[in-house]
Amino acid sequence: MSEQPFCLAPGTKVADFVLSDRFVDVLVGPLGSGKTRALCARIMRHIKQQRKSKSTGLRKSRWAIVRTVYHDLDRSLIRTWLDLFPEEIYGKLNRARPPRHDLAFDDVRATIDFLALDQGDDAKLRSAEYTGIAFNELFTTPKDIFDEATSRVGRYPSKSDGGSEWSGVIADSNAPPEDHWLAVLMGKVEQPPGLTEEEALQFRWPRSWGLWEQPPAVLDDRDGRGKLIGYRVNPAAENLNNLQDNYYERLIETKSVSWIKNRLQGEVVLVVDGTPVWAMFRREYHVAREPLRPIRGHDVLIWLDFGRVYPAALFAQEVNQRIYVQYEMLGFNEPASVFAPKVKRFLEQHYGGHGFRCVGDPKGRDKGQQTEQSSYDIFKAHGMPVTPAPVKGNDIETRTEAVAFAL
């Protein structure tokens, strides 16, 4: 059988990823580095290496390839898949929603489901049974979906029919933005403060997982004083031989520094889309170069946002008419009865001896559906009385103008 070639350059991260057999493997790299083709090649390698079925003698497997929306599946991923594994050789693609490719060649029988899963769509996986699941552009995927995927693999073929030679979850991704769970897991940003040792385990990269980080596509070009004057293509970048001439030179035109750092240099940065709420915010001016620490002799301001999904607390101090925001604490799917003790413990550990004032979202005074206690009541019971923010009717203009004044 003739096949579409996919050449692996020895010693590259792409090759390491495609040839790995870990239960979870993630390939992270810049645009144009061959990540999607590597993901497809990895899937086909496992499809061919499956054990033969005891009942039929065929190598059977079932896969899901996941993106966030169907538009991205149709526009890029499925095109790349069919370039490598065309229908006239491997079998017809069913273009219904969700698309499905039934592969039949030699002694191989495999099904590929192309799924679009967004926030809250982990329920679509809960009754599924797959050999493997592959995430294309993992930086767009919520963590609950990725977590659910790890529990749905190794389920087909059944153990009684011979089981799987390999099963697991694989993914490719650009560098994630700094507020994505993958950035924390990779160790590129600090873990959320205030976590217990048990809670911190969910934000550490497991030793059994593989992480393959490709070299940056472009490097900074600086003058003798260290000033950034442009970019040059990294000769060590992967997949250069398969790209058009001047691909990266053209790609960087009109792009922001943060976009280039994230998409081409593989750095974890804050990626902003759309129109900013506070146009006067300047990261280089308003964000400290080093972490800010508590300052003796000044009260602590604790600003609270309530809600079971993502409760949050900011810890700050006002010194000489400047506001120093030092820590942020996020809760994860937990009520105030769980979040309040965390805030109290963090306050005692980092601000011992300081006075403090708590200001919260006025909605926190509403009583819960299952209890007569409000979030304010719970925080007060833990020695942290909360004053509601003085915003009449939760007026959005008052809220945004308050931040604009501080900036």
Secondary structure by P-SEA (a helix, b strand, c coil): cbbbbbbbccccaaaaaaaccccbbbbbbccccaaaaaaaaaaaaaaaacccccccccccbbbbbbcccaaaaaccaaaaaaaaccccccccccccccbbbbbbcccccbbbbbbbbccccccccccccccbbbbcccccccaaaaaaaaaacccccccccccccbbbbbbcccccccccaaaaaaccccccccccccccccccccccbbbbbbcccbbbbbcccccccccccccccccccccccaaaaaaaccccaaaaaccccccccccccccccccccccccccccccccccccbbbbbbbbbcccccbbbbbbbccccccccbbbbbccccaaaaaaaaaaaaaaccccccbbbbcccccccccccccccaaaaaaaacbbbbccccccccaaaaaaaaaaac
